[in-house]
Amino acid sequence: MKQLFNKTKSILILVLALSFLGCNEDDDALPQIVAGFTHTIDFNTRTVTFINTSTKATRYSWAFGDQTTLAEESTSTEVNPIKKFANNGSYTIVLTASNSAGASDTYSDTIIFLDAEIPLITLIGDATMNVTLGDAFTDPGATALDDVDGDITPSIVVGGDTVDTAVEGSYIITYDVMDTQGNEAIQVTRTVNVTTIVCTQETSESIAAVDLNITFQTNTPAVVEDNATFTWIDNPDAADPLNTSCKVGQVIRANNSPYDNIQIDLTDKLDFIASEGVKMKVWSPVSNTPVLLKLEEIGNAGNSVELLATTTVVNGWEELTFDFEATTTPQFNKMVIFFNFNVADASTYYFDDLMVYGTGSGTGGSCVPETSQSLNTADINITFMSDPAAAGSGVTFIEDNATYEYVDNPDVSTAVNNSCKVGKVTKLGVESWDNIQIDFADKITFTNGSNFTVKVFSPVSGYKVTFKLEDTADGNINTEVASTISTTSTNAWEELTIPFGASDSNKYDKLVIFFDLEGPANTNTYYFDDLKLNLGTGGSGGGGGTYDLTQTIDFESTGFGANWAWNVFENVGNAPLEFVNNPDASGINTSTSVAKITALQAGAPWVGTETAHGEMGITWDLSSSNAIIKIMVYKTIISDVGIKLVNPAGGAQEEIKVSNTVINQWEELTFDFTGRIGNGLDGSTNIDQIVVFPDFDAARSSDNVVYFDNITFN
């Protein structure tokens, strides 16, 4: 047995030795895996296509190195994955290649996406500022935004000139900034002009009632002080273009009562048959200052009349108007002026150019009587020849937190509107949309190119008049359009235009009029007159018949586009779109006429032009037959062109932008809206307006002229 055991032991050792030798030979025979990859990169989208070059592997594990504190690293087991990275940065990609026998190898590479976009600097305030010699100047500064770093305003480096307001001159301040990738923004500058303000010497004055004109050329008239002091003084704000005169009157209230005042006795009595009213310029440190002008008969204080006007400007000049009713005979020869009436205060006020104005609105006046008026919806012309709100007129006036009155024209002194009667609207200060409404007997008729014109007389400027049209039976059927420009005059007549088109025809029989819809609630009084419907040259929408989307907007006199109303926006003054001779009638565009717009350097990046709502004469929904829009452009620079589609209410989706690729020659660009067909969002259905952004450029360094032509939908 002992011998047998030893033999068995020897056999086992031999078998084990052979077994180990066999294992070593198997390992040496396994295929050697080599992991590896290359890649291609689309830097615009940060999309990487990986190309696997590994050998003798059957399984792959990719790790893309994009883990953050908020998200785990993304991975893939595809052979040739495609990965889109969300942000710029450095990413280490690791590939582990293996096979079924358990062999493996790894390979890594680093991909870096750099931020190549420059930051954008935007000035706070105006690019040119004027400062009076000796006054303090504080730089409003600028802001800076970067696509990757976000708000980098604190990194702005301010340089250039140091503004010394003690020395006349023109100073240029520079603003520069760089993002973390070293991309430098285009330098922005501000010019500060330090000058001596030269006042304008008064050349005339009169204390006579017939031509009252207190300009303070001299220290007249005599002023009675009633708990207030009067001083003849230098104009404290001669830089204000509304009043550059050298001398004015100063009134300092004693704060003894709410009725502190000054009084001026005239040499004779005011005649409001010969004159319309009294106006004066006021400078107040208090917002919404009530200024009361009381007229009295000297020796008979019980015979008096008074009117209240309210300032709208703080620390600046403005003109207030007091429209007194005519009396059969002149009665008043004393003026009592209350600044901040019925409020006790010790503030300082200034006034100037206290004068009579106009040529009268009662008997003996020189207004021009109205000779016609129409309340028919086919040719509306509300001239106030008679009161349109009177019973039996055929229309109904509705007051919605505003009052309407049929009154004398407050200023017949200008040719803009010297008619005798006008409409007066006083807002009650409930909401910004306090309004009056006119219900007509029938639906209003429009053709393409139609508009309403209306003359307005306002105590403030810089606002738009908005017309809202409604169906009286269903208020949800409506459209709202503002005047093409804002008012520019204070207490003077001017005419505004509100455009409509054929698509608005026979839908609406209510007109809602908003004065200063976008401003705050107020109690201002507005006058309006000659509200007239002006029909376009026809319902065709152009010179070549009725327009539809199968036809080209070619800007030819016999075609479409040149006869439409186009609005220009965000272009510093918004000079109108021009229709000019083709600058290069060769190659792909041999047409005669094209559209021209100059995108100003000072304009917004999104300077653009748009058809007026309804001007095309149609509405449409995006479909496969019209969602590809093409336009020819002729540009001197390379930049994006944008197209936007808008519905009558102004609803739209973001514009689609395509860059031109050539300069100084015609090129056709294609805009694909097919992805928006049926998406249910604004600008995909009920479209009636096309908007063109010819030079969508945030870094515009000069005024750029752009021509465009031959817009097609197919």
ZAMAR-280157 format. One record per residue (C-alpha): x negated, y negated, z negated; residue in one letter. Coordinates in Angstrom, 3 decimals. Example, Ala and Ser with C-alpha at 12.3 -4.5 7.8 and 13.67 -1.06 7.14 Angstrom:
2
-12.300,4.500,-7.800,a
-13.670,1.060,-7.140,s
//
This chain:
714
0.000,0.000,0.000,m
-2.798,-2.423,-0.778,k
-4.376,-1.802,2.584,q
-1.037,-2.226,4.392,l
-0.430,-5.535,2.629,f
-3.783,-6.871,3.686,n
-3.166,-5.920,7.246,k
0.246,-7.535,7.193,t
-1.249,-10.673,5.738,k
-3.784,-10.819,8.533,s
-1.110,-10.414,11.151,i
0.944,-13.239,9.609,l
-2.029,-15.567,9.555,i
-2.719,-14.799,13.200,l
0.903,-15.462,14.157,v
0.934,-18.771,12.293,l
-2.278,-19.859,13.937,a
-0.900,-19.117,17.357,l
2.274,-20.997,16.499,s
0.364,-24.161,15.568,f
-1.693,-23.977,18.676,l
1.494,-23.761,20.718,g
2.949,-26.926,19.105,c
-0.093,-29.024,19.970,n
0.101,-27.937,23.546,e
3.854,-28.947,23.729,d
3.179,-32.492,22.372,d
0.492,-33.038,24.900,d
2.991,-32.165,27.634,a
5.715,-34.821,26.641,l
6.136,-37.691,29.167,p
4.428,-40.939,28.059,q
7.072,-43.746,27.858,i
6.024,-47.256,28.789,v
8.572,-49.997,27.926,a
8.664,-53.188,29.938,g
10.856,-55.757,31.671,f
10.820,-58.880,33.752,t
13.605,-61.449,34.126,h
15.127,-64.255,36.162,t
16.558,-67.396,34.529,i
19.300,-69.867,35.463,d
18.203,-72.819,33.345,f
21.369,-74.786,34.102,n
23.509,-72.220,32.274,t
20.799,-70.575,30.131,r
21.699,-67.228,31.715,t
18.946,-64.558,31.876,v
19.104,-61.455,34.098,t
16.768,-58.798,32.679,f
15.051,-56.320,35.065,i
14.025,-53.135,33.257,n
10.577,-51.814,34.389,t
10.289,-49.080,31.730,s
9.098,-45.605,32.866,t
10.044,-42.109,31.682,k
12.823,-43.423,29.409,a
16.510,-42.573,29.337,t
17.808,-44.822,26.563,r
17.334,-48.541,25.964,y
17.961,-50.840,23.064,s
17.718,-54.622,23.549,w
17.524,-57.223,20.791,a
17.855,-60.812,22.014,f
16.469,-62.758,19.065,g
19.416,-65.156,18.767,d
20.387,-64.523,15.180,q
21.383,-67.553,13.095,t
22.522,-68.136,9.538,t
26.082,-67.836,10.829,l
25.783,-65.053,13.371,a
23.986,-61.735,13.739,e
21.542,-61.037,16.526,e
23.203,-59.904,19.756,s
22.095,-56.592,21.286,t
22.663,-54.414,24.336,s
22.140,-50.812,25.475,t
22.494,-51.576,29.183,e
19.655,-50.802,31.550,v
19.586,-54.303,33.058,n
21.641,-56.577,30.819,p
22.640,-60.152,31.622,i
22.579,-62.497,28.630,k
23.808,-66.108,28.351,k
22.173,-67.989,25.475,f
24.327,-70.541,23.709,a
21.680,-73.101,22.853,n
18.263,-74.353,23.792,n
15.382,-72.873,21.802,g
12.817,-70.064,21.667,s
14.027,-66.448,21.784,y
11.887,-63.269,21.359,t
13.457,-60.397,23.277,i
12.510,-56.860,22.161,v
13.166,-53.768,24.333,l
12.884,-50.302,22.769,t
12.791,-47.534,25.411,a
13.181,-43.858,24.365,s
14.027,-40.403,25.673,n
15.828,-37.313,24.461,s
12.632,-35.754,23.157,a
12.292,-38.589,20.683,g
9.446,-40.430,22.314,a
9.733,-44.247,22.395,s
7.892,-47.465,23.180,d
8.627,-51.172,22.633,t
7.937,-54.294,24.656,y
8.662,-57.915,23.759,s
8.563,-61.246,25.523,d
9.493,-64.812,24.548,t
11.846,-67.064,26.530,i
12.052,-70.797,25.807,i
14.876,-73.110,26.886,f
13.869,-76.741,26.661,l
16.223,-79.722,26.405,d
15.654,-81.668,29.640,a
18.538,-84.140,29.280,e
17.650,-87.689,28.288,i
19.479,-89.368,25.408,p
21.934,-92.190,26.093,l
21.649,-95.561,24.371,i
24.793,-97.702,24.090,t
24.711,-101.301,22.931,l
26.996,-102.425,20.133,i
28.388,-105.738,21.318,g
27.552,-107.677,24.450,d
24.409,-107.291,26.544,a
24.106,-111.076,26.611,t
24.735,-113.104,23.468,m
24.705,-116.869,23.063,n
23.642,-118.410,19.744,v
23.761,-122.044,18.755,t
20.425,-123.563,17.795,l
20.006,-123.281,14.036,g
22.731,-120.699,13.505,d
22.003,-117.279,12.021,a
21.705,-114.301,14.350,f
22.167,-110.661,13.403,t
21.455,-108.011,15.989,d
24.529,-105.745,16.273,p
22.198,-102.916,17.276,g
22.916,-99.863,19.389,a
23.800,-96.188,19.138,t
22.050,-93.201,20.681,a
23.472,-89.772,21.487,l
21.724,-86.658,22.764,d
23.358,-83.524,24.172,d
21.293,-81.297,21.877,v
20.234,-83.414,18.908,d
23.566,-85.225,18.592,g
23.540,-88.666,16.979,d
19.953,-89.935,16.994,i
20.788,-93.577,16.289,t
18.365,-93.713,13.302,p
15.528,-92.883,15.717,s
16.070,-95.958,17.893,i
12.980,-98.151,18.134,v
13.893,-101.828,18.428,v
11.275,-103.967,20.137,g
10.817,-106.871,22.461,g
11.220,-110.455,21.331,d
11.951,-111.637,17.821,t
14.895,-114.021,18.003,v
14.054,-117.377,16.456,d
17.215,-119.448,16.295,t
15.170,-122.492,15.371,a
13.621,-122.513,18.840,v
15.604,-122.798,22.044,e
14.950,-120.058,24.537,g
15.984,-116.734,25.987,s
14.967,-113.682,23.979,y
15.044,-110.063,25.151,i
15.459,-107.281,22.598,i
14.578,-103.727,23.724,t
15.979,-100.437,22.488,y
14.165,-97.122,23.039,d
14.663,-93.624,21.701,v
13.233,-90.129,22.227,m
14.825,-86.783,21.366,d
13.021,-83.927,19.621,t
11.963,-82.470,22.986,q
10.249,-85.695,23.953,g
12.868,-86.831,26.460,n
12.904,-90.627,26.577,e
16.121,-92.530,27.106,a
16.380,-95.264,29.706,i
15.482,-98.467,27.915,q
18.405,-100.761,27.120,v
17.976,-104.479,26.585,t
19.956,-107.338,25.109,r
19.416,-110.977,26.066,t
19.942,-113.572,23.337,v
20.166,-117.185,24.502,n
19.507,-119.797,21.829,v
20.778,-123.170,23.006,t
21.938,-126.507,21.712,t
25.669,-126.868,22.177,i
26.424,-130.165,23.893,v
29.875,-131.446,23.042,c
32.094,-133.255,25.542,t
32.688,-136.919,24.821,q
36.334,-137.976,24.702,e
37.203,-140.457,27.451,t
40.727,-141.564,26.553,s
43.261,-141.712,23.765,e
46.710,-143.143,23.130,s
48.863,-143.706,20.070,i
51.847,-144.780,22.180,a
54.726,-142.299,22.095,a
55.248,-142.371,25.847,v
51.806,-140.897,26.520,d
50.718,-139.812,23.042,l
47.215,-138.349,23.191,n
45.291,-138.368,19.920,i
41.828,-137.185,20.973,t
39.833,-138.845,18.151,f
37.743,-140.770,20.641,q
37.776,-143.337,17.842,t
38.782,-143.080,14.224,n
42.438,-143.627,14.994,t
45.276,-143.432,14.211,p
45.809,-144.419,10.626,a
46.611,-141.317,8.587,v
48.689,-141.175,5.397,v
47.315,-138.561,2.989,e
49.879,-136.658,0.880,d
47.890,-134.323,-1.414,n
45.411,-133.802,1.409,a
42.360,-135.714,2.636,t
41.737,-136.647,6.274,f
38.276,-137.241,7.791,t
37.162,-138.150,11.311,w
34.395,-135.628,11.846,i
32.162,-133.843,14.342,d
33.737,-130.800,15.984,n
32.635,-127.836,13.795,p
32.964,-125.398,16.715,d
32.149,-127.220,19.959,a
30.901,-123.917,21.396,a
34.490,-122.727,21.691,d
35.456,-123.316,25.345,p
39.018,-124.166,24.306,l
37.807,-127.366,22.634,n
34.337,-128.742,23.363,t
35.153,-132.331,22.417,s
32.805,-134.138,20.038,c
35.195,-135.539,17.464,k
38.191,-133.978,15.676,v
40.315,-134.525,12.615,g
39.572,-132.632,9.387,q
42.244,-131.956,6.757,v
41.336,-130.587,3.321,i
44.307,-129.584,1.222,r
44.243,-130.529,-2.466,a
46.101,-127.374,-3.509,n
48.576,-129.454,-5.498,n
51.685,-127.996,-3.892,s
52.770,-125.736,-1.025,p
53.637,-128.879,0.913,y
50.329,-130.776,1.049,d
50.387,-132.756,4.304,n
49.177,-135.678,6.360,i
51.376,-138.200,8.167,q
50.894,-140.281,11.320,i
53.067,-143.276,12.147,d
53.531,-144.015,15.859,l
53.983,-147.384,17.522,t
57.300,-146.320,19.111,d
59.671,-143.357,19.267,k
59.045,-140.056,21.017,l
61.207,-139.445,24.083,d
61.939,-135.758,24.689,f
63.885,-136.543,27.811,i
60.750,-137.929,29.405,a
58.497,-135.381,27.659,s
59.039,-131.716,26.891,e
57.392,-131.403,23.503,g
54.246,-131.830,21.428,v
51.144,-129.680,21.400,k
47.869,-129.779,19.494,m
44.703,-127.758,19.071,k
44.160,-126.218,15.641,v
41.168,-124.541,13.961,w
42.116,-122.516,10.904,s
40.101,-120.317,8.510,p
43.251,-118.420,7.566,v
44.896,-115.742,9.689,s
48.494,-116.279,10.835,n
48.582,-119.835,9.526,t
52.076,-121.388,9.686,p
51.749,-124.948,10.979,v
54.859,-127.093,10.558,l
55.316,-130.254,12.593,l
58.072,-132.460,11.214,k
59.319,-135.521,13.111,l
61.022,-138.318,11.198,e
62.451,-141.765,11.835,e
60.510,-144.343,9.846,i
62.840,-145.917,7.275,g
65.376,-143.105,7.682,n
63.703,-139.925,6.454,a
67.003,-138.059,6.554,g
66.891,-138.204,10.353,n
64.310,-135.534,11.060,s
63.612,-132.358,12.960,v
60.891,-129.764,12.404,e
59.358,-126.792,14.222,l
57.028,-124.071,12.980,l
54.227,-122.431,14.991,a
51.827,-119.749,13.783,t
48.150,-119.405,14.601,t
46.761,-116.127,15.927,t
43.036,-116.957,15.815,v
40.784,-117.100,12.746,v
37.830,-119.526,12.722,n
38.439,-120.552,16.293,g
40.363,-123.123,18.296,w
43.791,-122.428,19.755,e
46.607,-124.565,21.096,e
50.021,-124.622,19.438,l
53.166,-125.837,21.197,t
56.237,-127.435,19.602,f
59.167,-127.469,22.024,d
61.560,-130.112,20.693,f
65.094,-130.443,22.037,e
65.938,-133.594,23.931,a
68.044,-136.246,22.240,t
70.209,-138.762,24.032,t
67.988,-141.581,22.783,t
64.443,-141.557,21.306,p
64.676,-141.214,17.503,q
61.384,-140.180,15.869,f
58.237,-142.218,15.266,n
56.586,-140.386,12.334,k
54.792,-137.054,12.488,m
54.222,-135.003,9.324,v
51.791,-132.091,9.677,i
51.721,-129.196,7.190,f
48.859,-126.699,7.517,f
49.623,-123.283,5.939,n
53.119,-124.533,5.188,f
54.789,-123.317,1.985,n
51.515,-121.846,0.678,v
49.360,-123.537,-1.940,a
45.703,-123.459,-0.950,d
42.573,-125.619,-0.835,a
41.382,-124.637,2.640,s
39.907,-126.904,5.293,t
41.653,-127.234,8.668,y
40.794,-129.102,11.860,y
43.020,-130.438,14.638,f
42.560,-132.269,17.920,d
44.274,-133.332,21.151,d
47.660,-133.999,19.570,l
49.755,-135.010,22.581,m
53.094,-134.924,24.328,v
53.340,-132.627,27.332,y
55.655,-131.746,30.184,g
58.228,-133.818,31.985,t
61.316,-132.958,29.993,g
63.922,-130.236,30.036,s
67.077,-132.209,29.299,g
68.797,-134.850,31.393,t
66.254,-137.016,33.076,g
63.746,-134.130,33.370,g
62.119,-132.958,36.596,s
62.706,-129.202,36.517,c
63.818,-127.526,39.732,v
67.259,-125.886,39.444,p
67.508,-122.259,40.497,e
69.462,-121.671,43.701,t
69.887,-117.880,43.801,s
69.944,-114.821,41.597,q
70.539,-111.110,42.178,s
71.342,-108.406,39.643,l
71.808,-105.750,42.345,n
69.353,-102.865,42.005,t
68.395,-102.995,45.685,a
67.016,-106.549,45.416,d
66.687,-107.523,41.749,i
65.814,-111.204,41.301,n
66.561,-112.520,37.812,i
65.942,-116.279,38.072,t
68.220,-117.337,35.183,f
70.264,-119.501,37.521,m
72.958,-118.346,35.125,s
72.661,-116.280,31.980,d
72.290,-112.642,33.146,p
73.363,-111.467,29.696,a
76.716,-113.245,29.918,a
79.874,-111.173,29.948,a
80.891,-110.125,33.431,g
77.398,-110.491,34.922,s
77.279,-106.831,35.908,g
74.332,-105.944,33.649,v
73.978,-105.419,29.909,t
71.212,-106.871,27.732,f
70.252,-104.841,24.656,i
68.135,-106.228,21.801,e
65.877,-103.615,20.145,d
64.182,-105.360,17.195,n
63.908,-108.479,19.353,a
66.245,-111.348,20.162,t
67.068,-112.656,23.636,y
68.143,-116.236,24.426,e
68.971,-118.140,27.605,y
66.979,-121.387,27.167,v
65.348,-124.344,28.858,d
61.940,-123.781,30.422,n
59.354,-124.717,27.730,p
56.911,-126.063,30.340,d
58.039,-127.338,33.750,v
54.791,-129.203,34.319,s
53.125,-126.610,36.566,t
53.913,-125.270,40.012,a
53.726,-121.692,38.711,v
57.180,-122.132,37.207,n
59.045,-125.425,37.155,n
62.514,-123.895,37.159,s
65.014,-125.188,34.623,c
66.168,-122.061,32.811,k
64.314,-118.976,31.545,v
64.707,-116.044,29.179,g
63.319,-116.239,25.651,k
62.373,-113.134,23.648,v
61.404,-113.287,19.982,t
59.985,-110.103,18.467,k
61.054,-109.355,14.907,l
57.769,-107.775,13.792,g
59.272,-104.346,13.067,v
57.161,-102.309,15.500,e
54.697,-103.020,18.290,s
57.377,-101.726,20.671,w
60.036,-104.295,19.757,d
61.760,-104.867,23.112,n
64.746,-105.941,25.143,i
66.546,-103.705,27.633,q
68.600,-104.365,30.752,i
71.143,-101.765,31.879,d
72.045,-102.027,35.564,f
75.178,-100.786,37.314,a
73.252,-98.552,39.744,d
69.948,-96.753,40.118,k
67.016,-98.972,41.196,i
65.731,-98.567,44.758,t
61.971,-98.422,45.441,f
59.822,-97.816,48.504,t
56.102,-97.138,48.630,n
54.104,-100.226,47.738,g
56.977,-101.675,45.692,s
56.427,-103.688,42.543,n
58.071,-105.951,40.043,f
56.670,-109.427,39.563,t
57.507,-111.446,36.482,v
56.413,-114.838,35.187,k
55.553,-115.014,31.487,v
54.745,-117.787,29.022,f
53.108,-116.548,25.818,s
51.564,-117.865,22.602,p
48.707,-115.354,22.992,v
46.679,-113.961,25.882,s
44.878,-110.717,26.642,g
47.862,-108.370,26.591,y
49.838,-106.519,29.261,k
53.575,-106.529,29.918,v
54.923,-102.984,30.171,t
58.059,-101.952,32.064,f
59.685,-98.658,31.119,k
62.366,-97.318,33.442,l
64.940,-94.860,32.099,e
68.050,-93.003,33.112,d
70.778,-94.386,30.846,t
72.428,-90.950,30.769,a
69.216,-89.111,29.834,d
66.420,-91.054,28.171,g
64.027,-88.157,28.741,n
64.015,-89.142,32.410,i
61.684,-92.120,32.312,n
58.438,-93.646,33.522,t
56.308,-96.367,31.965,e
53.951,-98.721,33.836,v
51.901,-101.665,32.549,a
51.054,-104.804,34.484,s
47.999,-104.478,36.689,t
46.143,-107.134,34.684,i
46.361,-108.617,31.203,s
47.606,-112.120,30.575,t
44.908,-114.775,30.737,t
46.768,-117.924,29.632,s
48.056,-119.234,26.323,t
51.187,-121.401,26.341,n
51.176,-121.579,30.120,a
53.049,-119.773,32.870,w
51.414,-116.965,34.852,e
52.718,-114.193,37.088,e
52.113,-110.471,36.518,l
52.658,-107.459,38.788,t
53.947,-104.022,37.722,i
53.649,-101.430,40.547,p
56.123,-98.644,41.380,f
56.554,-96.345,44.383,g
59.065,-94.373,46.418,a
58.883,-91.452,43.987,s
60.577,-93.711,41.387,d
63.537,-94.534,43.639,s
67.137,-93.764,42.640,n
66.169,-92.293,39.269,k
66.491,-95.134,36.787,y
69.141,-97.688,35.858,d
67.608,-99.084,32.644,k
64.676,-101.504,32.427,l
62.910,-101.820,29.055,v
60.546,-104.791,28.716,i
57.681,-104.669,26.191,f
55.539,-107.708,25.510,f
52.142,-106.624,24.086,d
53.076,-102.974,23.560,l
49.507,-102.015,22.611,e
49.056,-104.767,20.032,g
50.224,-104.864,16.411,p
53.778,-105.696,15.370,a
54.309,-109.455,15.518,n
56.948,-112.177,15.464,t
55.762,-114.040,18.548,n
58.080,-115.775,20.998,t
57.696,-114.987,24.693,y
59.387,-116.526,27.722,y
59.940,-114.822,31.065,f
61.395,-115.799,34.408,d
61.714,-114.765,38.068,d
61.788,-111.037,37.387,l
61.815,-109.832,40.975,k
61.783,-106.463,42.739,l
59.504,-106.588,45.765,n
59.962,-103.638,48.099,l
56.938,-102.273,49.970,g
56.654,-102.370,53.726,t
58.603,-99.112,53.919,g
59.065,-95.669,52.480,g
56.399,-94.134,54.693,s
53.483,-94.433,52.310,g
51.263,-95.531,55.161,g
51.037,-96.632,58.758,g
51.399,-93.150,60.215,g
54.790,-91.991,58.952,g
55.709,-90.068,55.822,t
52.668,-88.680,54.051,y
52.315,-85.043,53.007,d
49.337,-83.011,51.813,l
48.679,-81.521,55.243,t
47.566,-84.946,56.450,q
44.217,-86.673,55.897,t
43.812,-89.816,53.814,i
41.685,-91.524,56.460,d
42.009,-95.250,55.655,f
42.824,-96.078,59.275,e
45.402,-98.789,59.988,s
47.641,-96.198,61.653,t
46.929,-93.507,59.079,g
47.150,-93.157,55.324,f
45.415,-94.803,52.382,g
44.553,-98.275,53.624,a
48.161,-99.445,53.153,n
48.426,-97.998,49.648,w
47.845,-99.859,46.395,a
44.622,-98.690,44.710,w
43.578,-99.630,41.189,n
39.903,-100.041,40.237,v
38.916,-99.509,36.591,f
35.965,-99.814,34.158,e
33.967,-101.915,36.644,n
33.497,-105.345,34.967,v
36.188,-107.430,36.623,g
37.498,-104.525,38.681,n
37.079,-106.033,42.141,a
39.598,-104.331,44.453,p
38.831,-101.343,46.636,l
37.746,-102.488,50.111,e
38.577,-100.983,53.507,f
35.681,-101.676,55.866,v
34.061,-100.520,59.074,n
32.297,-97.161,58.915,n
28.599,-97.855,58.064,p
27.498,-94.839,60.151,d
30.107,-93.684,62.674,a
28.132,-90.629,63.735,s
27.595,-87.047,62.685,g
30.460,-85.533,60.711,i
32.381,-88.818,60.336,n
33.085,-90.902,63.416,t
36.149,-92.655,62.005,s
36.524,-96.416,62.307,t
37.581,-97.428,58.794,s
36.483,-96.147,55.389,v
36.924,-97.095,51.727,a
34.159,-98.975,49.907,k
33.534,-99.504,46.196,i
30.525,-100.989,44.423,t
29.834,-99.294,41.079,a
28.254,-102.062,39.013,l
25.288,-101.361,36.764,q
27.186,-103.015,33.928,a
30.229,-100.850,34.592,g
31.096,-97.663,32.731,a
29.605,-94.343,33.933,p
33.135,-93.398,34.978,w
33.807,-96.398,37.258,v
36.616,-95.285,39.541,g
39.576,-96.035,41.751,t
43.020,-94.470,41.838,e
46.179,-94.605,43.889,t
48.934,-96.490,42.108,a
51.520,-94.091,40.696,h
54.096,-93.260,43.363,g
52.075,-94.860,46.146,e
51.542,-91.575,47.996,m
55.311,-91.106,48.198,g
55.242,-87.497,46.961,i
54.728,-85.333,43.914,t
53.249,-81.867,44.090,w
52.171,-78.825,42.097,d
48.776,-77.213,42.539,l
48.977,-74.126,44.784,s
46.732,-72.047,46.982,s
47.648,-74.291,49.906,s
46.415,-77.571,48.345,n
43.996,-76.784,45.488,a
40.826,-77.183,47.578,i
40.207,-80.916,47.911,i
37.515,-82.303,50.196,k
36.161,-85.817,50.515,i
33.438,-87.361,52.650,m
30.976,-89.677,50.892,v
28.171,-91.950,52.037,y
25.875,-92.891,49.154,k
22.498,-94.492,48.599,t
21.749,-92.448,45.475,i
22.259,-88.887,44.222,i
24.917,-88.701,41.511,s
28.138,-86.920,40.660,d
31.409,-87.636,42.421,v
34.523,-86.851,40.376,g
38.116,-86.060,41.341,i
41.047,-86.077,38.902,k
44.750,-85.359,39.479,l
47.337,-87.198,37.348,v
51.091,-86.960,36.787,n
53.432,-89.999,36.610,p
53.146,-90.155,32.811,a
49.354,-90.380,33.023,g
48.758,-86.772,31.980,g
45.672,-85.116,33.447,a
42.987,-82.527,32.896,q
39.285,-83.323,33.004,e
37.920,-84.412,36.353,e
35.929,-81.949,38.464,i
32.490,-83.297,39.394,k
30.299,-82.409,42.377,v
27.026,-84.139,43.251,s
26.093,-85.307,46.710,n
22.847,-83.836,48.055,t
21.870,-86.359,50.741,v
21.660,-90.142,50.892,i
22.336,-92.708,53.617,n
24.427,-90.267,55.626,q
27.881,-88.758,55.446,w
28.397,-85.544,53.491,e
31.573,-83.588,52.762,e
32.036,-82.467,49.156,l
34.446,-79.724,48.047,t
36.375,-79.701,44.761,f
37.972,-76.400,43.760,d
41.097,-76.788,41.585,f
42.319,-73.207,42.109,t
41.462,-72.286,38.509,g
44.129,-74.731,37.323,r
47.001,-73.358,39.417,i
49.881,-72.489,37.113,g
47.965,-73.142,33.880,n
50.877,-75.234,32.575,g
48.693,-78.201,31.630,l
49.043,-81.845,32.663,d
47.624,-82.528,36.089,g
48.570,-79.124,37.489,s
52.219,-79.907,38.221,t
54.267,-82.966,39.228,n
51.119,-84.737,40.450,i
51.510,-88.139,42.093,d
48.063,-89.709,41.771,q
44.489,-88.939,42.831,i
41.556,-90.551,41.017,v
38.093,-90.848,42.600,v
34.950,-91.433,40.514,f
32.424,-92.314,43.265,p
29.294,-92.669,41.103,d
29.738,-90.806,37.816,f
26.359,-91.815,36.387,d
25.529,-92.538,32.753,a
22.101,-93.901,33.728,a
23.086,-96.243,36.565,r
20.105,-98.561,37.075,s
21.560,-100.841,39.753,s
24.759,-101.774,41.530,d
25.527,-98.812,43.815,n
27.634,-99.124,46.968,v
29.612,-95.971,47.796,v
31.744,-95.313,50.887,y
34.303,-92.501,50.973,f
36.717,-91.216,53.590,d
38.843,-88.335,54.894,n
40.358,-86.862,51.723,i
42.073,-83.556,52.504,t
44.107,-80.993,50.551,f
44.022,-77.446,51.926,n
//
